């Protein structure tokens, strides 16, 4: 349990750095100083800078999809659900500094960020699928939503 607390705290401590410097300008030394840990411990827990960035984006996206699940839980009209997913996701991202910075700058990321971009797409697809399944949508409905939302993600 101590590890989970450390990781959660590291994510919280990283957020101001990401907001100040953005993803591409973030430096390992700044992270180490902010987290007050050694390189060895950092790499043992996160594997790379991309690892901690991925966890941070995932943490924020999880909050987005938890919030979204509450908005669509009782809705059965697929077009209304689709609209709510797209609109709520956009509003959440626009109002979340970490997600806003990530999505606003990801097109300009260098090649070294490709693993992060792929991981975020996969994580968001997984979160979307999990949220829809928890709201009791069928696999056919989930496929419909994913097909129509893919361009947004």
GROMACS elastic network, one bead per residue, 0.5 to 0.9 nm:
[ bonds ]
;  ai    aj funct       b0    kb
    1     4     6  0.52333   500
    1     5     6  0.64529   500
    1     6     6  0.87164   500
    2     5     6  0.51350   500
    2     6     6  0.61770   500
    2     7     6  0.86622   500
    3     6     6  0.50248   500
    3     7     6  0.61207   500
    3     8     6  0.85590   500
    3    45     6  0.85980   500
    4     7     6  0.50917   500
    4     8     6  0.60643   500
    4     9     6  0.84811   500
    5     8     6  0.51522   500
    5     9     6  0.60819   500
    5    10     6  0.84880   500
    6     9     6  0.51337   500
    6    10     6  0.60461   500
    6    11     6  0.86605   500
    7    11     6  0.62220   500
    7    12     6  0.86735   500
    7    45     6  0.78408   500
    7    46     6  0.87395   500
    7    52     6  0.88809   500
    7    55     6  0.88896   500
    8    11     6  0.51834   500
    8    12     6  0.63635   500
    8    13     6  0.86716   500
    8    56     6  0.89930   500
    8    59     6  0.89420   500
    9    12     6  0.50369   500
    9    13     6  0.60430   500
    9    14     6  0.85123   500
    9    35     6  0.84036   500
   10    14     6  0.60452   500
   10    15     6  0.87790   500
   10    34     6  0.85757   500
   10    35     6  0.60891   500
   10    52     6  0.82716   500
   10    56     6  0.89007   500
   11    14     6  0.51189   500
   11    15     6  0.64757   500
   11    52     6  0.72283   500
   11    53     6  0.83328   500
   11    55     6  0.72107   500
   11    56     6  0.54502   500
   11    59     6  0.80672   500
   12    15     6  0.54841   500
   12    16     6  0.78843   500
   12    56     6  0.80392   500
   13    16     6  0.66039   500
   13    17     6  0.75791   500
   13    31     6  0.85175   500
   13    34     6  0.65840   500
   13    35     6  0.65043   500
   14    17     6  0.53008   500
   14    18     6  0.62932   500
   14    19     6  0.87232   500
   14    31     6  0.68378   500
   14    34     6  0.73427   500
   14    35     6  0.76949   500
   14    52     6  0.83242   500
   14    53     6  0.83493   500
   14    56     6  0.77273   500
   15    18     6  0.51518   500
   15    19     6  0.61529   500
   15    20     6  0.85998   500
   15    56     6  0.75259   500
   15    97     6  0.86595   500
   15    98     6  0.68495   500
   16    19     6  0.50096   500
   16    20     6  0.60584   500
   16    21     6  0.85143   500
   16    98     6  0.88659   500
   17    20     6  0.51184   500
   17    21     6  0.59228   500
   17    22     6  0.74473   500
   17    23     6  0.89312   500
   17    26     6  0.71679   500
   17    30     6  0.77539   500
   17    31     6  0.76047   500
   17    34     6  0.82195   500
   18    21     6  0.52965   500
   18    23     6  0.59168   500
   18    25     6  0.85161   500
   18    26     6  0.67062   500
   18    53     6  0.87154   500
   18    97     6  0.88554   500
   18    98     6  0.68962   500
   18   101     6  0.82255   500
   19    22     6  0.56538   500
   19    23     6  0.84137   500
   19    97     6  0.65536   500
   19    98     6  0.63832   500
   19   101     6  0.73172   500
   20    26     6  0.87738   500
   21    24     6  0.76841   500
   21    25     6  0.54292   500
   21    26     6  0.56684   500
   21    27     6  0.87607   500
   22    25     6  0.56719   500
   22    26     6  0.62183   500
   22    98     6  0.85801   500
   22   101     6  0.66546   500
   22   102     6  0.78031   500
   22   105     6  0.83783   500
   23    26     6  0.55360   500
   23    53     6  0.78151   500
   23   101     6  0.78280   500
   23   102     6  0.70242   500
   23   105     6  0.81667   500
   23   106     6  0.86649   500
   23   109     6  0.84556   500
   24    27     6  0.84851   500
   24   105     6  0.86972   500
   24   109     6  0.68390   500
   24   110     6  0.80400   500
   24   113     6  0.83742   500
   26    29     6  0.88160   500
   26    30     6  0.72616   500
   26    31     6  0.77881   500
   26    49     6  0.88153   500
   27    30     6  0.53705   500
   27    31     6  0.65689   500
   27    32     6  0.88717   500
   27    49     6  0.85964   500
   28    31     6  0.50744   500
   28    32     6  0.61550   500
   28    33     6  0.85690   500
   28    39     6  0.86008   500
   28    49     6  0.70319   500
   29    32     6  0.50665   500
   29    33     6  0.60682   500
   29    34     6  0.84830   500
   29    39     6  0.88294   500
   30    33     6  0.51542   500
   30    34     6  0.60367   500
   30    35     6  0.85026   500
   31    34     6  0.50926   500
   31    35     6  0.59746   500
   31    36     6  0.80957   500
   31    37     6  0.86183   500
   31    42     6  0.89680   500
   31    49     6  0.87144   500
   32    35     6  0.52254   500
   32    36     6  0.55575   500
   32    37     6  0.54019   500
   32    38     6  0.64309   500
   32    39     6  0.69027   500
   32    42     6  0.74034   500
   33    37     6  0.69579   500
   33    38     6  0.86938   500
   34    37     6  0.81536   500
   35    38     6  0.88171   500
   35    42     6  0.87793   500
   37    40     6  0.81965   500
   37    41     6  0.63659   500
   37    42     6  0.65592   500
   38    41     6  0.53229   500
   38    42     6  0.61668   500
   38    43     6  0.86843   500
   39    43     6  0.60879   500
   39    44     6  0.84156   500
   40    43     6  0.53803   500
   40    44     6  0.60794   500
   40    45     6  0.87029   500
   41    44     6  0.50051   500
   41    45     6  0.62041   500
   41    46     6  0.84566   500
   42    45     6  0.54074   500
   42    46     6  0.58824   500
   42    47     6  0.72516   500
   42    48     6  0.78254   500
   42    49     6  0.87709   500
   42    52     6  0.89888   500
   43    46     6  0.51722   500
   43    48     6  0.57944   500
   43    49     6  0.82748   500
   43    51     6  0.89458   500
   44    47     6  0.58484   500
   44    48     6  0.87731   500
   45    48     6  0.87027   500
   45    51     6  0.87587   500
   45    52     6  0.86106   500
   46    49     6  0.71595   500
   46    50     6  0.81033   500
   46    51     6  0.50451   500
   46    52     6  0.54638   500
   46    55     6  0.85757   500
   47    50     6  0.79016   500
   47    51     6  0.58041   500
   47    52     6  0.79378   500
   48    52     6  0.68565   500
   48    53     6  0.87451   500
   49    52     6  0.54773   500
   49    53     6  0.62458   500
   49    54     6  0.85642   500
   50    54     6  0.58981   500
   50    55     6  0.85355   500
   50   112     6  0.88816   500
   50   113     6  0.73124   500
   50   115     6  0.75428   500
   50   116     6  0.57701   500
   51    54     6  0.51255   500
   51    55     6  0.62710   500
   51    56     6  0.86522   500
   51   116     6  0.76834   500
   52    55     6  0.50545   500
   52    56     6  0.61419   500
   52    57     6  0.86786   500
   53    56     6  0.50668   500
   53    57     6  0.62168   500
   53    58     6  0.84542   500
   53   116     6  0.75583   500
   54    57     6  0.52242   500
   54    58     6  0.59499   500
   54    59     6  0.84605   500
   54   116     6  0.60841   500
   54   117     6  0.85409   500
   54   119     6  0.69729   500
   54   120     6  0.65641   500
   54   123     6  0.89488   500
   55    59     6  0.59989   500
   55    60     6  0.86951   500
   56    59     6  0.51007   500
   56    60     6  0.64681   500
   56    61     6  0.87163   500
   56    98     6  0.81422   500
   57    60     6  0.51973   500
   57    61     6  0.61043   500
   57    62     6  0.85199   500
   57    98     6  0.69985   500
   57    99     6  0.65817   500
   57   102     6  0.79187   500
   57   120     6  0.72503   500
   58    61     6  0.50128   500
   58    62     6  0.59507   500
   58    63     6  0.86429   500
   58   120     6  0.70194   500
   58   123     6  0.67352   500
   58   124     6  0.76936   500
   59    62     6  0.52176   500
   59    63     6  0.66076   500
   59    64     6  0.89462   500
   60    63     6  0.52449   500
   60    64     6  0.64752   500
   60    65     6  0.89661   500
   60    93     6  0.89935   500
   60    96     6  0.79015   500
   60    98     6  0.74289   500
   60    99     6  0.69206   500
   61    65     6  0.62887   500
   61    66     6  0.85892   500
   61    93     6  0.85200   500
   61    99     6  0.76102   500
   61   123     6  0.84739   500
   61   124     6  0.69769   500
   61   127     6  0.79079   500
   62    65     6  0.52345   500
   62    66     6  0.61007   500
   62    67     6  0.85492   500
   62   124     6  0.83412   500
   62   127     6  0.68635   500
   63    66     6  0.51297   500
   63    67     6  0.61622   500
   63    68     6  0.85129   500
   64    67     6  0.52609   500
   64    68     6  0.61231   500
   64    69     6  0.86979   500
   64    88     6  0.82686   500
   64    89     6  0.67659   500
   64    92     6  0.63148   500
   64    93     6  0.79662   500
   65    69     6  0.59885   500
   65    70     6  0.87438   500
   65    85     6  0.89225   500
   65    89     6  0.79244   500
   65   124     6  0.88464   500
   65   127     6  0.66871   500
   65   128     6  0.69645   500
   65   131     6  0.66457   500
   66    69     6  0.52372   500
   66    70     6  0.68562   500
   66   131     6  0.74333   500
   67    70     6  0.55349   500
   67    71     6  0.69334   500
   67    88     6  0.87298   500
   68    71     6  0.51173   500
   68    72     6  0.65002   500
   68    73     6  0.85237   500
   68    84     6  0.80773   500
   68    85     6  0.67915   500
   68    88     6  0.66640   500
   68    89     6  0.75476   500
   68   131     6  0.82301   500
   69    72     6  0.53862   500
   69    73     6  0.57055   500
   69    85     6  0.89039   500
   69   131     6  0.60416   500
   69   132     6  0.76037   500
   69   134     6  0.82126   500
   69   135     6  0.70262   500
   70    73     6  0.55203   500
   70    74     6  0.83302   500
   70   135     6  0.89840   500
   71    74     6  0.77332   500
   71    75     6  0.80422   500
   71    81     6  0.87860   500
   71    84     6  0.75975   500
   71    85     6  0.86031   500
   71    88     6  0.86462   500
   72    75     6  0.51468   500
   72    76     6  0.81396   500
   72    80     6  0.87408   500
   72    81     6  0.61191   500
   72    84     6  0.72332   500
   72    85     6  0.78655   500
   72   132     6  0.87823   500
   72   135     6  0.75719   500
   73    76     6  0.83374   500
   73   132     6  0.86001   500
   73   134     6  0.85064   500
   73   135     6  0.52736   500
   73   136     6  0.82597   500
   74   135     6  0.79286   500
   75    78     6  0.79317   500
   75    80     6  0.74632   500
   75    81     6  0.64598   500
   76    79     6  0.88152   500
   76    80     6  0.79079   500
   76    81     6  0.71940   500
   76   137     6  0.86256   500
   77    80     6  0.53594   500
   77    81     6  0.62224   500
   77    82     6  0.86450   500
   78    82     6  0.59835   500
   78    83     6  0.85255   500
   78   141     6  0.77494   500
   78   144     6  0.86335   500
   78   145     6  0.80416   500
   79    82     6  0.50290   500
   79    83     6  0.61585   500
   79    84     6  0.85605   500
   80    83     6  0.51084   500
   80    84     6  0.60838   500
   80    85     6  0.85651   500
   81    84     6  0.50180   500
   81    85     6  0.60500   500
   81    86     6  0.86030   500
   81   145     6  0.85303   500
   82    85     6  0.51974   500
   82    86     6  0.62778   500
   82    87     6  0.85336   500
   82   145     6  0.64000   500
   82   148     6  0.77491   500
   82   149     6  0.77121   500
   83    86     6  0.53071   500
   83    87     6  0.59422   500
   83    88     6  0.82999   500
   84    87     6  0.51565   500
   84    88     6  0.56805   500
   84    89     6  0.80952   500
   85    88     6  0.53784   500
   85    89     6  0.58700   500
   85    90     6  0.84484   500
   85   145     6  0.89562   500
   85   149     6  0.83242   500
   86    89     6  0.52846   500
   86    90     6  0.61539   500
   86    91     6  0.86500   500
   86   149     6  0.71175   500
   86   152     6  0.73183   500
   87    90     6  0.52461   500
   87    91     6  0.61761   500
   87    92     6  0.85482   500
   88    91     6  0.50805   500
   88    92     6  0.59223   500
   88    93     6  0.84531   500
   89    92     6  0.51168   500
   89    93     6  0.60796   500
   89    94     6  0.85017   500
   89   152     6  0.89527   500
   90    93     6  0.51972   500
   90    94     6  0.60550   500
   90    95     6  0.86049   500
   90   152     6  0.86645   500
   91    94     6  0.50851   500
   91    95     6  0.61900   500
   91    96     6  0.85819   500
   92    95     6  0.52120   500
   92    96     6  0.60314   500
   92    99     6  0.83700   500
   92   100     6  0.87046   500
   93    96     6  0.50981   500
   93    97     6  0.75889   500
   93    98     6  0.81646   500
   93    99     6  0.52508   500
   93   100     6  0.51994   500
   93   101     6  0.88859   500
   93   103     6  0.80072   500
   94    97     6  0.73955   500
   94    99     6  0.75031   500
   94   100     6  0.53416   500
   94   101     6  0.89700   500
   95    99     6  0.82950   500
   95   100     6  0.70953   500
   96    99     6  0.54965   500
   96   100     6  0.57802   500
   96   101     6  0.84697   500
   97   100     6  0.50434   500
   97   101     6  0.60302   500
   97   102     6  0.84929   500
   98   101     6  0.53374   500
   98   102     6  0.61712   500
   98   103     6  0.87103   500
   99   103     6  0.60228   500
   99   104     6  0.82322   500
  100   103     6  0.54347   500
  100   104     6  0.58351   500
  100   105     6  0.84250   500
  101   104     6  0.51651   500
  101   105     6  0.60137   500
  101   106     6  0.81894   500
  102   105     6  0.55048   500
  102   106     6  0.56938   500
  103   106     6  0.53921   500
  103   107     6  0.78666   500
  104   107     6  0.75254   500
  104   108     6  0.87886   500
  105   108     6  0.55787   500
  105   109     6  0.67501   500
  106   109     6  0.51290   500
  106   110     6  0.87734   500
  106   113     6  0.84522   500
  106   117     6  0.74548   500
  107   110     6  0.86222   500
  109   112     6  0.77650   500
  109   113     6  0.59710   500
  109   114     6  0.78485   500
  109   117     6  0.88388   500
  110   113     6  0.57621   500
  110   114     6  0.74866   500
  111   114     6  0.53463   500
  111   115     6  0.84983   500
  112   115     6  0.71982   500
  112   116     6  0.83084   500
  113   116     6  0.51991   500
  113   117     6  0.62474   500
  113   118     6  0.87192   500
  114   117     6  0.50628   500
  114   118     6  0.61300   500
  114   119     6  0.84930   500
  115   118     6  0.51750   500
  115   119     6  0.60391   500
  115   120     6  0.85722   500
  116   119     6  0.50872   500
  116   120     6  0.61048   500
  116   121     6  0.86503   500
  117   120     6  0.51969   500
  117   121     6  0.62948   500
  117   122     6  0.86880   500
  118   121     6  0.52199   500
  118   122     6  0.62232   500
  118   123     6  0.85455   500
  119   122     6  0.51013   500
  119   123     6  0.59470   500
  119   124     6  0.84658   500
  120   124     6  0.59833   500
  120   125     6  0.84575   500
  121   124     6  0.51964   500
  121   125     6  0.61367   500
  121   126     6  0.85763   500
  121   153     6  0.65888   500
  122   125     6  0.50964   500
  122   126     6  0.61221   500
  122   127     6  0.85881   500
  123   126     6  0.50516   500
  123   127     6  0.61177   500
  123   128     6  0.85670   500
  124   128     6  0.60446   500
  124   129     6  0.84997   500
  124   153     6  0.73237   500
  125   128     6  0.51000   500
  125   129     6  0.61276   500
  125   130     6  0.85376   500
  125   146     6  0.77404   500
  125   150     6  0.84277   500
  125   153     6  0.79490   500
  126   129     6  0.51235   500
  126   130     6  0.60404   500
  126   131     6  0.84882   500
  127   130     6  0.51017   500
  127   131     6  0.59917   500
  127   132     6  0.85422   500
  128   131     6  0.51831   500
  128   132     6  0.61788   500
  128   133     6  0.85361   500
  128   142     6  0.85904   500
  128   145     6  0.89032   500
  128   146     6  0.78654   500
  129   132     6  0.52689   500
  129   133     6  0.60536   500
  129   134     6  0.85338   500
  129   142     6  0.66214   500
  129   143     6  0.87813   500
  129   146     6  0.79438   500
  130   133     6  0.51171   500
  130   134     6  0.60774   500
  130   135     6  0.86003   500
  131   134     6  0.51541   500
  131   135     6  0.62995   500
  131   136     6  0.88695   500
  132   135     6  0.50112   500
  132   136     6  0.65252   500
  132   137     6  0.56255   500
  132   138     6  0.82866   500
  132   139     6  0.89959   500
  132   141     6  0.85619   500
  132   142     6  0.64113   500
  132   145     6  0.87981   500
  133   136     6  0.50656   500
  133   137     6  0.53737   500
  133   138     6  0.70458   500
  133   139     6  0.77855   500
  133   142     6  0.74899   500
  134   137     6  0.74924   500
  137   140     6  0.80619   500
  137   141     6  0.58922   500
  137   142     6  0.63781   500
  138   141     6  0.51098   500
  138   142     6  0.61579   500
  138   143     6  0.85902   500
  139   143     6  0.60739   500
  139   144     6  0.85694   500
  140   143     6  0.51098   500
  140   144     6  0.62950   500
  140   145     6  0.88164   500
  141   145     6  0.63016   500
  141   146     6  0.86368   500
  142   145     6  0.51426   500
  142   146     6  0.61111   500
  142   147     6  0.85121   500
  143   146     6  0.51267   500
  143   147     6  0.60252   500
  143   148     6  0.85975   500
  144   147     6  0.52728   500
  144   148     6  0.63318   500
  144   149     6  0.86124   500
  145   148     6  0.52053   500
  145   149     6  0.59080   500
  145   150     6  0.83144   500
  146   149     6  0.50614   500
  146   150     6  0.56513   500
  147   150     6  0.55701   500
  147   151     6  0.82446   500
  148   151     6  0.71446   500
  148   152     6  0.83502   500
  149   152     6  0.52889   500
  149   153     6  0.66466   500
  150   153     6  0.52829   500
